[in-house]
Amino acid sequence: MRTICAILCLAAGLCGAGASEPSRVVLNDLDGVSRQPIEPADKLASVLIFYGHDCPISNGYAPEINRIAASHTNFAFYIVQADSDLTLAAARVHAKEYDLRMPVLLDPQQELIKLFKPKVTPEVFVLGKNRQVLYRGRIDDLYAEIEKKRGTVTQHDLLDALDAIAAGQPVKHKETKAVGCSIQ
């Protein structure tokens, strides 16, 4: 049985050097509270929003992220700062400046980036109770490309995914292409 588990772990890419077992990821928020962001606990799912503090696209989405989190309180929302060099003091200033209302996590070892491999900020991962990725991608279609912003949003991908999960329905589009600032 241990051999089978080891093979599955390696096949999933979760057992590499420096990678944590997914159920053991514990990060502190800006108030020093330990969080297990991939464990939704008593919520329907965890919503990880990989965020770049110096990314204008991420920062432009701050009000929308707050609105979505406020309207979907049955989900556990986390902002994951993608910059491993971001200091606690700078992260606190940034969170206050952009009025980020959900727990903001610093990930200096980039454990979550290694596990989920987001490409840009903002990029969202919705994780079910079994750590299954239920949705991955953009918040909505406001950006067609990095410097091509649409006048209006026509697809609310994250909202649609959360609404489907809350209704016990399958997510129609499980993956969309996020547009944003590259994660280094």
Steps between C-alpha positions, in 0.01 A plus 500: 500500500785744578649430161171582329469824699856598413439433130177704504672782686784511248260479206304795637821700537449556870801317641789696349782650700367782713135435417263463790230240531187691394315441826789642698525847347466751782563869435459804718275787406599862559379481860713193574203260498593154367284400205461177304389652171447176310274362772154660475406370849131580547471691169398362159843562350816707529559782254867583450561823313864527396567871513782733405529801727668699223276368219253765379260230381495332843456833674222600260311186599515572876146648520354213294681240712355661813148500347523134402629395843230702677225337292636145536564460871462122476848490339840558664678777307875567514724744319838334444774754439712350221815704569723300733696816592200703614550601862229477762507879548465568126221241471310667784531843335385354169202316653388819673551714188288264285254415778558123468240352736585130497807338655815596312765230511871536452661194343875566524587140409245512215343175618166575336662615178695174485183298561262675262735664250308821427644692206373853563343726759214506554432131446237317705480140622184366663574186703242253625510308825714226345745763371370447149532806277140585417587814305820664378536824310386856472257698711313617191567600139575870565843451344528341155879535519754666728440849357155444349230588750141459389242769565272259682518153650298240310609183681519470879702178512581492872147598603354237268730233648417596859126510427516154339692356796257659748208345307667158500540514122811430293704803394431558131842645412752345740794689354534840335807692396594762756646827371737693721856558613740209465611318813877477513 
